[in-house]
């Protein structure tokens, strides 16, 4: 599942940090919290890596 915006990529990065133990899971909110609960470390790594250049700040509806 490719990310479509910078915000999605940031949320995936925050969830990945919590999975690795670099951040407390209780500090997560919103999308990052649901990603933390529902996705594996490998899935989060794929979403968080990559370039942010050229992506919109927020996903358009």
C-alpha distance matrix in Angstrom:
0.0 3.8 6.6 9.2 12.2 14.2 14.6 11.0 11.3 14.7 13.9 11.4 14.4 16.9 15.4 15.2 18.8 19.9 18.5 20.5 23.5 23.8 23.6 24.9 22.5 25.1 24.5 20.9 20.7 18.5 14.7 15.1 17.4 15.2 12.3 15.1 16.3 13.4 11.2 12.6 13.6 11.7 8.2 9.7 11.2 8.2 7.1 10.8 12.0 12.5 14.9 15.4 18.0 17.6 15.0 16.6 17.8 16.4 14.1 16.5 17.2
3.8 0.0 3.8 6.4 9.3 11.4 12.6 9.5 9.2 12.9 13.1 11.0 13.4 16.3 15.7 15.4 18.6 20.3 19.5 21.0 24.0 23.7 23.5 25.2 23.3 25.8 24.6 21.2 21.0 18.9 15.1 15.4 18.3 16.7 13.7 16.5 18.4 16.0 13.6 14.8 15.0 13.1 10.0 10.5 11.1 7.9 6.1 9.3 10.0 9.6 11.4 11.9 14.3 13.8 11.4 13.5 14.9 14.1 12.1 14.8 16.2
6.6 3.8 0.0 3.8 5.8 7.8 8.9 6.0 6.1 9.8 10.2 9.0 11.4 14.1 14.0 14.3 17.2 18.9 18.8 20.3 22.9 22.2 21.7 23.4 21.6 23.7 22.1 18.7 18.3 16.2 12.7 13.1 16.4 15.2 12.5 15.5 17.8 15.9 13.9 15.6 15.5 14.4 11.3 10.4 11.4 9.2 6.0 8.1 9.6 9.2 10.3 9.6 12.3 11.9 8.9 10.4 11.4 10.6 9.1 12.3 14.1
9.2 6.4 3.8 0.0 3.8 7.2 8.6 6.9 8.1 11.3 11.9 11.8 14.1 16.4 16.8 17.5 20.1 21.7 22.0 23.6 25.9 25.0 24.2 25.7 23.9 25.7 23.8 20.4 19.4 17.0 13.8 14.9 18.3 17.1 15.0 18.2 20.4 18.6 17.1 19.1 19.2 18.1 15.0 14.1 15.1 12.8 9.7 11.2 12.5 11.4 11.2 9.6 11.5 10.1 6.7 7.5 9.1 8.1 6.1 8.8 11.1
12.2 9.3 5.8 3.8 0.0 3.8 5.4 5.4 6.5 8.8 10.2 11.0 12.7 14.6 15.8 16.8 18.8 20.5 21.4 22.9 24.8 23.4 22.4 24.0 22.6 24.1 21.8 18.7 17.6 15.5 12.8 13.8 17.3 17.0 15.1 18.0 20.5 19.5 18.1 20.1 19.7 19.2 16.3 14.6 15.5 14.0 10.5 10.8 12.4 11.4 10.5 7.8 9.9 9.1 5.3 5.2 5.6 5.3 5.3 8.7 11.6
14.2 11.4 7.8 7.2 3.8 0.0 3.8 5.5 5.1 6.2 8.6 9.9 10.5 12.4 14.3 15.2 16.5 18.6 20.0 21.0 22.7 20.8 19.8 21.8 20.9 22.4 19.7 17.0 16.4 15.1 12.8 12.9 16.6 17.1 15.1 17.4 20.4 20.0 18.4 20.0 19.1 19.0 16.6 14.1 14.6 13.9 10.6 9.5 11.1 10.4 9.3 6.1 8.7 9.3 6.2 6.4 5.1 6.5 8.3 11.7 14.7
14.6 12.6 8.9 8.6 5.4 3.8 0.0 3.8 5.4 5.1 6.2 8.6 9.8 10.6 12.3 14.1 15.3 16.7 18.4 20.0 21.2 19.6 18.0 19.5 18.2 19.3 16.7 13.9 12.9 11.4 9.4 9.9 13.5 14.1 12.8 15.1 17.9 17.8 16.9 19.0 18.4 18.9 16.4 13.7 15.0 14.9 11.2 10.3 12.9 13.2 12.7 9.7 12.5 12.9 9.6 8.7 6.2 5.9 7.9 11.5 13.8
11.0 9.5 6.0 6.9 5.4 5.5 3.8 0.0 3.8 5.5 5.1 6.2 8.6 10.0 10.6 12.2 14.3 15.5 16.5 18.4 20.1 19.1 17.7 19.1 17.3 18.9 16.9 13.6 12.8 11.0 7.9 8.4 12.0 11.9 9.9 12.7 15.3 14.7 13.5 15.7 15.5 15.8 13.0 10.6 12.4 11.9 8.1 8.2 11.2 12.0 12.4 10.4 13.6 13.8 10.3 10.2 9.0 7.9 8.1 11.9 13.6
11.3 9.2 6.1 8.1 6.5 5.1 5.4 3.8 0.0 3.8 5.5 5.1 6.2 8.7 10.0 10.5 12.4 14.4 15.3 16.5 18.5 17.1 16.4 18.4 17.3 19.4 17.2 14.3 14.5 13.4 10.5 9.6 13.4 13.7 11.1 13.0 16.2 15.7 13.7 15.1 14.0 14.1 11.8 9.1 9.8 9.6 6.2 5.0 7.7 8.7 9.5 8.0 11.6 12.8 9.9 10.9 10.0 10.2 10.9 14.6 16.8
14.7 12.9 9.8 11.3 8.8 6.2 5.1 5.5 3.8 0.0 3.8 5.4 5.0 6.2 8.7 9.7 10.6 12.5 14.3 15.3 16.6 14.8 13.7 15.7 15.0 16.8 14.2 11.7 12.1 11.9 9.8 8.3 12.0 13.4 11.3 12.5 16.0 16.4 14.8 16.1 14.8 15.7 13.9 10.5 11.3 12.3 9.2 6.9 9.8 11.2 11.6 9.7 13.2 14.8 12.1 12.5 10.4 10.9 12.6 16.3 18.5
13.9 13.1 10.2 11.9 10.2 8.6 6.2 5.1 5.5 3.8 0.0 3.8 5.4 5.1 6.2 8.5 9.9 10.8 12.4 14.3 15.5 14.4 12.7 14.0 12.5 14.1 12.0 8.9 9.1 8.6 6.3 4.5 8.3 9.6 7.8 9.3 12.5 13.0 12.1 14.0 13.3 14.7 12.6 9.3 11.3 12.5 9.3 8.0 11.6 13.6 14.6 13.0 16.5 17.7 14.5 14.5 12.4 11.7 12.7 16.4 17.8
11.4 11.0 9.0 11.8 11.0 9.9 8.6 6.2 5.1 5.4 3.8 0.0 3.8 5.5 5.1 6.1 8.6 9.9 10.4 12.3 14.2 13.6 12.8 14.4 12.8 15.3 13.9 10.8 11.7 11.2 8.3 6.1 9.3 9.9 6.8 8.1 11.4 11.4 9.5 10.8 9.9 11.0 9.0 5.6 7.6 8.9 6.1 5.2 9.0 11.6 13.5 12.8 16.5 17.9 14.9 15.8 14.4 13.9 14.2 18.0 19.4
14.4 13.4 11.4 14.1 12.7 10.5 9.8 8.6 6.2 5.0 5.4 3.8 0.0 3.8 5.5 5.0 6.2 8.7 9.8 10.5 12.3 11.0 10.6 13.1 12.5 15.2 13.3 11.0 12.8 13.3 11.1 8.2 11.2 12.7 9.9 9.9 13.6 14.2 12.1 12.4 10.4 11.7 10.9 7.1 7.5 9.8 7.9 5.0 8.1 11.0 12.8 12.3 16.0 18.1 15.7 16.8 15.2 15.6 16.6 20.4 22.2
16.9 16.3 14.1 16.4 14.6 12.4 10.6 10.0 8.7 6.2 5.1 5.5 3.8 0.0 3.8 5.4 5.1 6.4 8.8 10.0 10.7 9.3 7.8 9.7 9.2 11.5 9.5 7.4 9.7 11.0 9.7 6.3 8.7 11.2 9.3 8.5 12.2 13.8 12.5 13.3 11.6 13.8 13.1 9.3 10.5 13.1 11.1 8.7 11.9 14.8 16.2 15.2 18.8 20.8 18.2 18.6 16.4 16.4 17.7 21.5 23.0
15.4 15.7 14.0 16.8 15.8 14.3 12.3 10.6 10.0 8.7 6.2 5.1 5.5 3.8 0.0 3.8 5.4 5.1 6.3 8.7 9.9 9.9 8.6 9.6 7.8 10.8 9.9 7.3 9.6 10.5 8.8 5.2 6.7 8.5 6.3 4.9 8.6 10.2 9.0 9.9 8.8 11.5 10.6 7.2 9.5 12.1 10.4 9.2 12.6 15.8 17.9 17.3 21.0 22.7 19.8 20.4 18.5 17.9 18.5 22.1 23.1
15.2 15.4 14.3 17.5 16.8 15.2 14.1 12.2 10.5 9.7 8.5 6.1 5.0 5.4 3.8 0.0 3.8 5.4 5.0 6.2 8.6 8.7 8.9 10.9 9.9 13.4 12.7 10.7 13.3 14.3 12.2 8.8 10.3 11.7 8.7 7.1 10.6 11.6 9.3 8.8 6.4 8.9 9.1 5.7 6.7 10.1 9.5 7.9 10.5 14.1 16.7 16.8 20.6 22.6 20.1 21.4 19.9 19.8 20.3 24.0 25.3
18.8 18.6 17.2 20.1 18.8 16.5 15.3 14.3 12.4 10.6 9.9 8.6 6.2 5.1 5.4 3.8 0.0 3.8 5.5 5.1 6.2 5.1 5.6 8.4 8.8 12.1 11.0 10.1 13.4 15.2 14.0 10.2 11.5 13.8 11.5 9.4 12.8 14.6 12.8 12.1 9.4 12.2 12.9 9.5 9.7 13.2 12.6 10.2 12.4 15.9 18.0 18.0 21.6 24.0 21.8 22.9 20.9 21.2 22.3 26.1 27.6
19.9 20.3 18.9 21.7 20.5 18.6 16.7 15.5 14.4 12.5 10.8 9.9 8.7 6.4 5.1 5.4 3.8 0.0 3.8 5.4 5.0 5.7 4.6 5.7 5.2 8.9 8.7 8.1 11.6 13.8 13.1 9.4 9.3 11.9 10.5 7.4 10.3 12.9 11.9 11.6 9.9 13.3 13.7 10.7 12.0 15.4 14.6 12.8 15.6 19.1 21.2 20.9 24.6 26.8 24.2 24.9 22.7 22.5 23.4 27.1 28.1
18.5 19.5 18.8 22.0 21.4 20.0 18.4 16.5 15.3 14.3 12.4 10.4 9.8 8.8 6.3 5.0 5.5 3.8 0.0 3.8 5.5 7.7 8.0 8.8 7.7 11.5 12.2 11.0 14.2 15.7 14.4 10.9 10.7 12.2 10.2 6.9 9.3 11.3 9.8 8.6 6.7 10.4 11.4 9.1 10.4 13.8 13.8 12.7 15.2 18.9 21.6 21.8 25.5 27.6 25.0 26.1 24.4 24.0 24.4 28.1 28.9
20.5 21.0 20.3 23.6 22.9 21.0 20.0 18.4 16.5 15.3 14.3 12.3 10.5 10.0 8.7 6.2 5.1 5.4 3.8 0.0 3.8 5.6 7.7 9.6 10.0 13.7 13.9 13.4 16.9 18.7 17.4 13.8 14.0 15.8 13.5 10.6 13.1 14.9 12.9 11.0 8.1 11.2 13.1 10.8 10.7 14.4 15.0 13.3 14.9 18.7 21.3 22.0 25.6 28.0 25.9 27.3 25.7 25.8 26.5 30.2 31.4
23.5 24.0 22.9 25.9 24.8 22.7 21.2 20.1 18.5 16.6 15.5 14.2 12.3 10.7 9.9 8.6 6.2 5.0 5.5 3.8 0.0 3.8 5.4 6.8 8.2 11.4 11.9 12.4 16.1 18.6 18.1 14.4 14.1 16.5 15.0 11.6 13.9 16.5 15.2 13.8 11.5 14.8 16.4 13.8 14.1 17.9 18.0 16.0 17.9 21.6 23.9 24.1 27.7 30.2 28.0 29.0 27.0 27.1 28.1 31.8 33.0
23.8 23.7 22.2 25.0 23.4 20.8 19.6 19.1 17.1 14.8 14.4 13.6 11.0 9.3 9.9 8.7 5.1 5.7 7.7 5.6 3.8 0.0 3.8 7.0 9.3 12.1 11.3 12.2 15.9 18.5 18.1 14.3 14.7 17.5 15.9 13.1 16.0 18.4 16.9 15.8 13.1 16.0 17.4 14.3 14.1 17.8 17.6 15.0 16.7 20.1 22.0 22.0 25.4 28.2 26.2 27.2 25.0 25.5 27.0 30.7 32.3
23.6 23.5 21.7 24.2 22.4 19.8 18.0 17.7 16.4 13.7 12.7 12.8 10.6 7.8 8.6 8.9 5.6 4.6 8.0 7.7 5.4 3.8 0.0 3.8 6.4 8.7 7.6 8.7 12.5 15.4 15.6 11.9 12.0 15.3 14.3 11.5 14.4 17.2 16.4 16.1 14.0 17.3 17.9 14.6 15.2 18.7 17.8 15.3 17.7 21.0 22.6 22.0 25.5 28.0 25.6 26.1 23.6 23.8 25.4 29.0 30.3
24.9 25.2 23.4 25.7 24.0 21.8 19.5 19.1 18.4 15.7 14.0 14.4 13.1 9.7 9.6 10.9 8.4 5.7 8.8 9.6 6.8 7.0 3.8 0.0 3.8 5.3 5.5 7.5 11.2 14.5 15.3 12.0 10.9 14.3 14.2 11.1 13.2 16.5 16.5 16.7 15.3 18.9 19.2 16.2 17.5 20.9 19.8 17.8 20.6 23.9 25.5 24.7 28.3 30.4 27.8 27.9 25.2 25.0 26.4 29.9 30.8
22.5 23.3 21.6 23.9 22.6 20.9 18.2 17.3 17.3 15.0 12.5 12.8 12.5 9.2 7.8 9.9 8.8 5.2 7.7 10.0 8.2 9.3 6.4 3.8 0.0 3.8 5.4 5.6 9.0 11.9 12.6 9.5 7.6 10.8 11.1 8.0 9.6 13.1 13.6 14.3 13.7 17.4 17.2 14.4 16.5 19.6 18.2 16.9 20.0 23.3 25.2 24.3 28.0 29.8 26.8 26.8 24.3 23.5 24.5 27.9 28.4
25.1 25.8 23.7 25.7 24.1 22.4 19.3 18.9 19.4 16.8 14.1 15.3 15.2 11.5 10.8 13.4 12.1 8.9 11.5 13.7 11.4 12.1 8.7 5.3 3.8 0.0 3.8 5.5 8.1 11.4 13.2 10.9 8.5 11.9 13.2 10.6 11.6 15.3 16.5 17.7 17.4 21.0 20.5 17.7 19.9 22.8 21.1 19.7 23.1 26.1 27.7 26.4 29.9 31.5 28.5 28.0 25.2 24.2 25.4 28.5 28.8
24.5 24.6 22.1 23.8 21.8 19.7 16.7 16.9 17.2 14.2 12.0 13.9 13.3 9.5 9.9 12.7 11.0 8.7 12.2 13.9 11.9 11.3 7.6 5.5 5.4 3.8 0.0 3.8 6.6 10.3 12.2 9.7 8.6 12.4 13.3 11.3 13.3 16.5 17.2 18.5 17.8 21.1 20.4 17.2 19.2 21.9 19.9 18.1 21.3 24.2 25.3 23.7 27.1 28.8 25.9 25.3 22.3 21.6 23.3 26.5 27.2
20.9 21.2 18.7 20.4 18.7 17.0 13.9 13.6 14.3 11.7 8.9 10.8 11.0 7.4 7.3 10.7 10.1 8.1 11.0 13.4 12.4 12.2 8.7 7.5 5.6 5.5 3.8 0.0 3.8 7.0 8.4 6.0 5.1 8.8 9.7 8.4 10.5 13.4 14.2 15.9 15.6 18.7 17.5 14.3 16.8 19.2 16.8 15.5 19.0 21.7 23.0 21.4 24.8 26.2 23.1 22.5 19.7 18.7 20.0 23.2 23.8
20.7 21.0 18.3 19.4 17.6 16.4 12.9 12.8 14.5 12.1 9.1 11.7 12.8 9.7 9.6 13.3 13.4 11.6 14.2 16.9 16.1 15.9 12.5 11.2 9.0 8.1 6.6 3.8 0.0 3.8 6.5 6.0 5.1 8.1 10.0 9.9 11.4 13.8 15.1 17.6 17.8 20.6 18.7 15.8 18.6 20.4 17.6 16.7 20.4 22.7 23.6 21.6 24.8 25.7 22.4 21.2 18.4 16.8 18.0 20.8 21.1
18.5 18.9 16.2 17.0 15.5 15.1 11.4 11.0 13.4 11.9 8.6 11.2 13.3 11.0 10.5 14.3 15.2 13.8 15.7 18.7 18.6 18.5 15.4 14.5 11.9 11.4 10.3 7.0 3.8 0.0 3.8 5.6 5.5 6.7 8.8 10.2 11.3 12.7 14.3 17.3 18.1 20.3 17.9 15.4 18.5 19.6 16.5 16.3 20.0 22.0 22.8 20.6 23.8 24.2 20.6 19.2 16.7 14.5 15.1 17.8 17.6
14.7 15.1 12.7 13.8 12.8 12.8 9.4 7.9 10.5 9.8 6.3 8.3 11.1 9.7 8.8 12.2 14.0 13.1 14.4 17.4 18.1 18.1 15.6 15.3 12.6 13.2 12.2 8.4 6.5 3.8 0.0 3.8 5.4 5.3 6.1 8.5 10.1 10.6 11.5 14.6 15.5 17.3 14.5 12.2 15.4 16.1 12.9 13.2 16.9 18.8 19.9 18.0 21.3 21.6 18.0 17.1 15.0 12.8 12.9 15.8 15.9
15.1 15.4 13.1 14.9 13.8 12.9 9.9 8.4 9.6 8.3 4.5 6.1 8.2 6.3 5.2 8.8 10.2 9.4 10.9 13.8 14.4 14.3 11.9 12.0 9.5 10.9 9.7 6.0 6.0 5.6 3.8 0.0 3.8 5.5 5.0 6.0 8.7 10.0 10.2 12.6 12.8 15.0 13.0 10.0 13.0 14.5 11.7 11.3 15.0 17.5 18.9 17.4 20.9 21.9 18.5 18.2 16.1 14.6 15.1 18.5 19.1
17.4 18.3 16.4 18.3 17.3 16.6 13.5 12.0 13.4 12.0 8.3 9.3 11.2 8.7 6.7 10.3 11.5 9.3 10.7 14.0 14.1 14.7 12.0 10.9 7.6 8.5 8.6 5.1 5.1 5.5 5.4 3.8 0.0 3.8 5.4 5.1 6.4 8.8 10.2 12.7 13.5 16.3 14.5 12.0 15.2 17.0 14.7 14.5 18.2 20.9 22.6 21.2 24.7 25.7 22.2 21.8 19.6 17.9 18.2 21.2 21.3
15.2 16.7 15.2 17.1 17.0 17.1 14.1 11.9 13.7 13.4 9.6 9.9 12.7 11.2 8.5 11.7 13.8 11.9 12.2 15.8 16.5 17.5 15.3 14.3 10.8 11.9 12.4 8.8 8.1 6.7 5.3 5.5 3.8 0.0 3.8 5.4 5.2 6.1 8.3 11.6 13.3 15.6 13.2 11.6 15.2 16.4 14.0 14.8 18.5 21.0 22.9 21.7 25.1 25.6 22.1 21.7 20.0 17.8 17.3 20.1 19.7
12.3 13.7 12.5 15.0 15.1 15.1 12.8 9.9 11.1 11.3 7.8 6.8 9.9 9.3 6.3 8.7 11.5 10.5 10.2 13.5 15.0 15.9 14.3 14.2 11.1 13.2 13.3 9.7 10.0 8.8 6.1 5.0 5.4 3.8 0.0 3.8 5.4 5.3 5.5 8.6 10.0 12.0 9.5 7.8 11.5 12.6 10.4 11.4 15.0 17.6 19.8 19.0 22.6 23.3 19.9 20.1 18.7 17.0 16.4 19.6 19.7
15.1 16.5 15.5 18.2 18.0 17.4 15.1 12.7 13.0 12.5 9.3 8.1 9.9 8.5 4.9 7.1 9.4 7.4 6.9 10.6 11.6 13.1 11.5 11.1 8.0 10.6 11.3 8.4 9.9 10.2 8.5 6.0 5.1 5.4 3.8 0.0 3.8 5.8 5.9 7.8 8.6 11.6 10.3 8.3 11.5 13.7 12.2 12.4 15.8 19.0 21.4 20.8 24.6 25.7 22.5 22.9 21.3 19.9 19.8 23.1 23.3
16.3 18.4 17.8 20.4 20.5 20.4 17.9 15.3 16.2 16.0 12.5 11.4 13.6 12.2 8.6 10.6 12.8 10.3 9.3 13.1 13.9 16.0 14.4 13.2 9.6 11.6 13.3 10.5 11.4 11.3 10.1 8.7 6.4 5.2 5.4 3.8 0.0 3.8 6.1 8.4 10.5 13.3 11.9 10.9 14.4 16.1 14.9 15.7 19.1 22.1 24.6 24.1 27.8 28.6 25.3 25.5 24.0 22.2 21.6 24.6 24.3
13.4 16.0 15.9 18.6 19.5 20.0 17.8 14.7 15.7 16.4 13.0 11.4 14.2 13.8 10.2 11.6 14.6 12.9 11.3 14.9 16.5 18.4 17.2 16.5 13.1 15.3 16.5 13.4 13.8 12.7 10.6 10.0 8.8 6.1 5.3 5.8 3.8 0.0 3.8 7.0 10.0 11.9 9.9 9.9 13.5 14.5 13.4 15.1 18.2 21.0 23.6 23.4 26.9 27.5 24.2 24.6 23.6 21.6 20.4 23.2 22.7
11.2 13.6 13.9 17.1 18.1 18.4 16.9 13.5 13.7 14.8 12.1 9.5 12.1 12.5 9.0 9.3 12.8 11.9 9.8 12.9 15.2 16.9 16.4 16.5 13.6 16.5 17.2 14.2 15.1 14.3 11.5 10.2 10.2 8.3 5.5 5.9 6.1 3.8 0.0 3.8 6.7 8.2 6.1 6.5 10.0 10.9 10.4 12.2 15.0 17.8 20.8 21.0 24.5 25.3 22.3 23.2 22.5 21.0 19.9 23.0 23.0
12.6 14.8 15.6 19.1 20.1 20.0 19.0 15.7 15.1 16.1 14.0 10.8 12.4 13.3 9.9 8.8 12.1 11.6 8.6 11.0 13.8 15.8 16.1 16.7 14.3 17.7 18.5 15.9 17.6 17.3 14.6 12.6 12.7 11.6 8.6 7.8 8.4 7.0 3.8 0.0 3.8 5.4 5.3 6.3 8.6 10.1 10.9 12.3 14.4 17.6 20.9 21.7 25.3 26.4 23.8 25.2 24.6 23.5 22.6 25.8 26.2
13.6 15.0 15.5 19.2 19.7 19.1 18.4 15.5 14.0 14.8 13.3 9.9 10.4 11.6 8.8 6.4 9.4 9.9 6.7 8.1 11.5 13.1 14.0 15.3 13.7 17.4 17.8 15.6 17.8 18.1 15.5 12.8 13.5 13.3 10.0 8.6 10.5 10.0 6.7 3.8 0.0 3.8 5.5 5.2 6.1 8.7 10.0 10.4 12.1 15.6 18.9 20.0 23.6 25.3 22.9 24.6 23.9 23.4 23.0 26.5 27.3
11.7 13.1 14.4 18.1 19.2 19.0 18.9 15.8 14.1 15.7 14.7 11.0 11.7 13.8 11.5 8.9 12.2 13.3 10.4 11.2 14.8 16.0 17.3 18.9 17.4 21.0 21.1 18.7 20.6 20.3 17.3 15.0 16.3 15.6 12.0 11.6 13.3 11.9 8.2 5.4 3.8 0.0 3.8 5.5 5.0 6.3 8.7 9.9 10.7 13.8 17.4 19.0 22.4 23.9 21.8 24.0 23.9 23.5 22.7 26.0 27.0
8.2 10.0 11.3 15.0 16.3 16.6 16.4 13.0 11.8 13.9 12.6 9.0 10.9 13.1 10.6 9.1 12.9 13.7 11.4 13.1 16.4 17.4 17.9 19.2 17.2 20.5 20.4 17.5 18.7 17.9 14.5 13.0 14.5 13.2 9.5 10.3 11.9 9.9 6.1 5.3 5.5 3.8 0.0 3.8 5.4 5.2 6.4 8.7 10.3 13.0 16.4 17.5 20.8 21.8 19.4 21.3 21.3 20.5 19.4 22.6 23.4
9.7 10.5 10.4 14.1 14.6 14.1 13.7 10.6 9.1 10.5 9.3 5.6 7.1 9.3 7.2 5.7 9.5 10.7 9.1 10.8 13.8 14.3 14.6 16.2 14.4 17.7 17.2 14.3 15.8 15.4 12.2 10.0 12.0 11.6 7.8 8.3 10.9 9.9 6.5 6.3 5.2 5.5 3.8 0.0 3.8 5.4 5.1 6.0 8.5 11.7 14.8 15.4 19.0 20.4 17.9 19.5 19.0 18.4 17.9 21.5 22.6
11.2 11.1 11.4 15.1 15.5 14.6 15.0 12.4 9.8 11.3 11.3 7.6 7.5 10.5 9.5 6.7 9.7 12.0 10.4 10.7 14.1 14.1 15.2 17.5 16.5 19.9 19.2 16.8 18.6 18.5 15.4 13.0 15.2 15.2 11.5 11.5 14.4 13.5 10.0 8.6 6.1 5.0 5.4 3.8 0.0 3.8 5.5 5.2 6.1 9.6 13.0 14.4 17.9 19.7 17.8 20.0 19.7 19.8 19.6 23.2 24.7
8.2 7.9 9.2 12.8 14.0 13.9 14.9 11.9 9.6 12.3 12.5 8.9 9.8 13.1 12.1 10.1 13.2 15.4 13.8 14.4 17.9 17.8 18.7 20.9 19.6 22.8 21.9 19.2 20.4 19.6 16.1 14.5 17.0 16.4 12.6 13.7 16.1 14.5 10.9 10.1 8.7 6.3 5.2 5.4 3.8 0.0 3.8 5.7 5.6 8.0 11.5 13.3 16.4 17.7 15.9 18.4 18.8 18.8 18.1 21.4 23.0
7.1 6.1 6.0 9.7 10.5 10.6 11.2 8.1 6.2 9.2 9.3 6.1 7.9 11.1 10.4 9.5 12.6 14.6 13.8 15.0 18.0 17.6 17.8 19.8 18.2 21.1 19.9 16.8 17.6 16.5 12.9 11.7 14.7 14.0 10.4 12.2 14.9 13.4 10.4 10.9 10.0 8.7 6.4 5.1 5.5 3.8 0.0 3.8 5.7 7.7 10.5 11.2 14.6 15.6 13.2 15.3 15.4 15.2 14.5 17.9 19.5
10.8 9.3 8.1 11.2 10.8 9.5 10.3 8.2 5.0 6.9 8.0 5.2 5.0 8.7 9.2 7.9 10.2 12.8 12.7 13.3 16.0 15.0 15.3 17.8 16.9 19.7 18.1 15.5 16.7 16.3 13.2 11.3 14.5 14.8 11.4 12.4 15.7 15.1 12.2 12.3 10.4 9.9 8.7 6.0 5.2 5.7 3.8 0.0 3.8 6.7 9.2 9.7 13.3 15.2 13.1 15.1 14.6 15.1 15.4 19.0 21.1
12.0 10.0 9.6 12.5 12.4 11.1 12.9 11.2 7.7 9.8 11.6 9.0 8.1 11.9 12.6 10.5 12.4 15.6 15.2 14.9 17.9 16.7 17.7 20.6 20.0 23.1 21.3 19.0 20.4 20.0 16.9 15.0 18.2 18.5 15.0 15.8 19.1 18.2 15.0 14.4 12.1 10.7 10.3 8.5 6.1 5.6 5.7 3.8 0.0 3.8 7.0 8.9 12.1 14.4 13.1 15.9 16.0 17.1 17.4 20.8 23.2
12.5 9.6 9.2 11.4 11.4 10.4 13.2 12.0 8.7 11.2 13.6 11.6 11.0 14.8 15.8 14.1 15.9 19.1 18.9 18.7 21.6 20.1 21.0 23.9 23.3 26.1 24.2 21.7 22.7 22.0 18.8 17.5 20.9 21.0 17.6 19.0 22.1 21.0 17.8 17.6 15.6 13.8 13.0 11.7 9.6 8.0 7.7 6.7 3.8 0.0 3.7 6.6 9.1 11.2 10.7 14.0 14.8 16.3 16.5 19.6 22.3
14.9 11.4 10.3 11.2 10.5 9.3 12.7 12.4 9.5 11.6 14.6 13.5 12.8 16.2 17.9 16.7 18.0 21.2 21.6 21.3 23.9 22.0 22.6 25.5 25.2 27.7 25.3 23.0 23.6 22.8 19.9 18.9 22.6 22.9 19.8 21.4 24.6 23.6 20.8 20.9 18.9 17.4 16.4 14.8 13.0 11.5 10.5 9.2 7.0 3.7 0.0 3.8 5.5 8.1 8.3 11.8 12.8 15.0 15.6 18.5 21.7
15.4 11.9 9.6 9.6 7.8 6.1 9.7 10.4 8.0 9.7 13.0 12.8 12.3 15.2 17.3 16.8 18.0 20.9 21.8 22.0 24.1 22.0 22.0 24.7 24.3 26.4 23.7 21.4 21.6 20.6 18.0 17.4 21.2 21.7 19.0 20.8 24.1 23.4 21.0 21.7 20.0 19.0 17.5 15.4 14.4 13.3 11.2 9.7 8.9 6.6 3.8 0.0 3.8 6.3 5.7 8.5 9.2 11.7 12.9 15.8 19.1
18.0 14.3 12.3 11.5 9.9 8.7 12.5 13.6 11.6 13.2 16.5 16.5 16.0 18.8 21.0 20.6 21.6 24.6 25.5 25.6 27.7 25.4 25.5 28.3 28.0 29.9 27.1 24.8 24.8 23.8 21.3 20.9 24.7 25.1 22.6 24.6 27.8 26.9 24.5 25.3 23.6 22.4 20.8 19.0 17.9 16.4 14.6 13.3 12.1 9.1 5.5 3.8 0.0 3.8 5.6 8.5 10.0 13.0 14.2 16.4 20.0
17.6 13.8 11.9 10.1 9.1 9.3 12.9 13.8 12.8 14.8 17.7 17.9 18.1 20.8 22.7 22.6 24.0 26.8 27.6 28.0 30.2 28.2 28.0 30.4 29.8 31.5 28.8 26.2 25.7 24.2 21.6 21.9 25.7 25.6 23.3 25.7 28.6 27.5 25.3 26.4 25.3 23.9 21.8 20.4 19.7 17.7 15.6 15.2 14.4 11.2 8.1 6.3 3.8 0.0 3.8 6.6 9.3 11.8 12.4 13.9 17.5
15.0 11.4 8.9 6.7 5.3 6.2 9.6 10.3 9.9 12.1 14.5 14.9 15.7 18.2 19.8 20.1 21.8 24.2 25.0 25.9 28.0 26.2 25.6 27.8 26.8 28.5 25.9 23.1 22.4 20.6 18.0 18.5 22.2 22.1 19.9 22.5 25.3 24.2 22.3 23.8 22.9 21.8 19.4 17.9 17.8 15.9 13.2 13.1 13.1 10.7 8.3 5.7 5.6 3.8 0.0 3.8 6.5 8.4 8.8 10.9 14.4
16.6 13.5 10.4 7.5 5.2 6.4 8.7 10.2 10.9 12.5 14.5 15.8 16.8 18.6 20.4 21.4 22.9 24.9 26.1 27.3 29.0 27.2 26.1 27.9 26.8 28.0 25.3 22.5 21.2 19.2 17.1 18.2 21.8 21.7 20.1 22.9 25.5 24.6 23.2 25.2 24.6 24.0 21.3 19.5 20.0 18.4 15.3 15.1 15.9 14.0 11.8 8.5 8.5 6.6 3.8 0.0 3.8 5.4 6.6 8.2 11.9
17.8 14.9 11.4 9.1 5.6 5.1 6.2 9.0 10.0 10.4 12.4 14.4 15.2 16.4 18.5 19.9 20.9 22.7 24.4 25.7 27.0 25.0 23.6 25.2 24.3 25.2 22.3 19.7 18.4 16.7 15.0 16.1 19.6 20.0 18.7 21.3 24.0 23.6 22.5 24.6 23.9 23.9 21.3 19.0 19.7 18.8 15.4 14.6 16.0 14.8 12.8 9.2 10.0 9.3 6.5 3.8 0.0 3.8 6.9 9.2 12.6
16.4 14.1 10.6 8.1 5.3 6.5 5.9 7.9 10.2 10.9 11.7 13.9 15.6 16.4 17.9 19.8 21.2 22.5 24.0 25.8 27.1 25.5 23.8 25.0 23.5 24.2 21.6 18.7 16.8 14.5 12.8 14.6 17.9 17.8 17.0 19.9 22.2 21.6 21.0 23.5 23.4 23.5 20.5 18.4 19.8 18.8 15.2 15.1 17.1 16.3 15.0 11.7 13.0 11.8 8.4 5.4 3.8 0.0 3.8 6.3 9.2
14.1 12.1 9.1 6.1 5.3 8.3 7.9 8.1 10.9 12.6 12.7 14.2 16.6 17.7 18.5 20.3 22.3 23.4 24.4 26.5 28.1 27.0 25.4 26.4 24.5 25.4 23.3 20.0 18.0 15.1 12.9 15.1 18.2 17.3 16.4 19.8 21.6 20.4 19.9 22.6 23.0 22.7 19.4 17.9 19.6 18.1 14.5 15.4 17.4 16.5 15.6 12.9 14.2 12.4 8.8 6.6 6.9 3.8 0.0 3.8 6.4
16.5 14.8 12.3 8.8 8.7 11.7 11.5 11.9 14.6 16.3 16.4 18.0 20.4 21.5 22.1 24.0 26.1 27.1 28.1 30.2 31.8 30.7 29.0 29.9 27.9 28.5 26.5 23.2 20.8 17.8 15.8 18.5 21.2 20.1 19.6 23.1 24.6 23.2 23.0 25.8 26.5 26.0 22.6 21.5 23.2 21.4 17.9 19.0 20.8 19.6 18.5 15.8 16.4 13.9 10.9 8.2 9.2 6.3 3.8 0.0 3.8
17.2 16.2 14.1 11.1 11.6 14.7 13.8 13.6 16.8 18.5 17.8 19.4 22.2 23.0 23.1 25.3 27.6 28.1 28.9 31.4 33.0 32.3 30.3 30.8 28.4 28.8 27.2 23.8 21.1 17.6 15.9 19.1 21.3 19.7 19.7 23.3 24.3 22.7 23.0 26.2 27.3 27.0 23.4 22.6 24.7 23.0 19.5 21.1 23.2 22.3 21.7 19.1 20.0 17.5 14.4 11.9 12.6 9.2 6.4 3.8 0.0
